[in-house]
Amino acid sequence: MDDLRDRYLGLIAEAGDEAGIEDLRVRALGKKGEISGLMKTLGGMTPEERQEKGPKLNALKSEIADALAARKASLADAALEARLKTEWLDVTLPTRPARTGTIHPISQVTEEVTAIFADMGFSVAEGPQIESDWYNFDALNIPGHHPARAEMDTFYTHRAKGDDRPPHVLRTHTSPVQIRSMEQNGAPIRIICPGRVYRADYDQTHTPMFHQVEGLAIGTDITMANLKWVLEEFLSAFFGKPVKTRFRASHFPFTEPSAEVDIQCSWENGTVKVGEGDDWLEVLGSGMVHPKVLKNAGIDPEKYQGFAFGLGIDRLAMLKYGIPDLRAFFESDLRWLKHYGFAALDVPTLRG
Ligand code: 2NL
């Protein structure tokens, strides 16, 4: 029995894998195993013999079972240890760059413009894109026969058959938001109104939906000098360098006097550069708010006066970021935005 014990303990110590352990278990403790065979001989023994051999055999059986279990566990430990040596993670490696979106140039420029005017005390007002003809035209002193009101330029909604009220329109500018703001808050007021506007016009340089920012400052003693300073301050902050301006007398139904504003630029082999050269580029319309418009918005023109202006965001974005083609904005083709390097938002302010 001692031989048997030593032999099995030796074989178990040498077993190299789980299959070897299982093989030994069957050979020693299986139904037809050697130790099981010895147990069966107990039945044929005298009681005295059985009393002597029984406990020994039982002890042998459990010693072998324990040795098998211990060897099995240590083999499993060794296998895990080996796996851990080869399968490891370097947690100090940098992560793969996350795929992030980029801000659209129109949104970025709107934020930039908003930040610059916010520094000058202008807050942002918003309003509906579907307007009554009163807010879009009449309140602004745009007469019924004005070309801007012609079927061609304005998108009209339909009225039900027999409904003779004038149809609503898609706003052609954000001026109606300024009228609504004056009506609601009265004077003094200092706001800008960014947003989508619509005109039935579609060619190389026009899209039926585009973006505008209008500005309005009304007080008891606001003059054209204030208008000029605000716009020059804005343009220099926006383009990040001093920009010469030229104010040309003009005409709008909603301002009197009116001025169109040009900025200094150069034209070199088809590209425009702002703030250099001796060409001029029109970027803004402006003027002193017409007394009739103030009155229409519930403000006393005898007591208050102020300026207003309007600019196109899309063109401003194209100028600042050198985007030559409206397709960049309107064909939803991300290659265009990538091409112009649009990435994270970096909002300039008056303090640079
Ligand atoms: C242009 C012309 C302009 C305004 C917009 C305005 C608004 C109110 C009263 C008076 Cl509520 N004026 N807005 C004034 C002058 C010009 O835009 O050519 N924009 C690109």
Residues whose N, C-alpha, C, O or C-beta is under 5 A from the ligand:
A	BS01	2NL	S175 Q178 I179 E214 F252 F254 T255 L284 G285 S286 G287 V289 V293 A308 F309 G310 L311 G312
